[in-house]
Amino acid sequence: MPGSRFVQFARPAESLARSLLGCTLVRVTDDGVRLAGRIVETEAYCGPEDQAAHSRNGHRSARNEVMYGKPGLAYVYFTYGMHHCMNVVCGAVDEPVAVLLRALEPVEGIGRMFVNRAGAKPRKHPLRERDLCSGPARLCQAMEIDLGLNGLDLTSDKRMWIEPREEPPADVVNTTRVGIGEAGEWVEAPLRWYIGDSAHVSRR
């Protein structure tokens, strides 16, 4: 049964980004396999004033329309012609703010995640469990998250939801976001959070 009804999504992106640490993202695949991972790394994107956000300067398009929806929607986008990334919308309707899920610690369906992440090409190094979801594109590949889930309601949909954490993580690091290019002062904004003692964080 989806447990995300206990997660309060309607809040500032900075607050949600931190509060999602330790929660569990659950994905039930089309063939009924349950995949789950503990959220260990997030980034906040703070709306039109945030020059690193897809909604910077009020930009609105078919690609980012879900960002303008209600809190608790999954905003999934395709980038670089090969990767999917997933965000959780948290602003009011027409307030385009969201939190990017950057890394998970796999907890269920790990065998299926290895299959999803293996790919068709031989690998130079063996795939490790810590490599499965350590990065936004990796976690989407491992969890079978693609554009078909864009706009999904995490508060009610049985295909994907977020289960609340039992208690806040003790070791939380707050730092700058990863891969932010020409975004002015927003490059240095401390809008990334991760669990400091987790081996599954994308980078430190």
C-alpha angles and dihedrals in degrees: 000000000000110000100190091100085083093056115089104222098169101089139093113300092242091056095046093046091059096039093053091063107107094018119118126242110211125195124184110199126221090261093051102259114146115221120184139174136179111241109242104162134035142165129209123224110195108200136253096345091053105090092200094055124098086235095054114148089007095296110175126179143144088273098056101027092112089064087067092055132092125299115278099038120131111238106200120179137179119232140183088010091280116051137071123208129190130217133179114228112225109164127094118268108297091015101107106206127132147163122240116220104223104173144006136194104228113236107159135029092019094154090056090048090056089053092048093049098041096082128191098280122080113255125233091218130029114263110252127205089245088059096057100084105005098126136027096263093043094051091050091050093047093046095043093242116158141145090292087075096048108125094018113153107238091195095063115007117108093210096068138002143148122249118209122251121249093226137352117271113257098220113053123165121202117199144135123304123262124251097005108157128179099001102124116220089356090075088073097040111123096232101134125089131186140168103259099212096046118113090204099068112121096230139343 
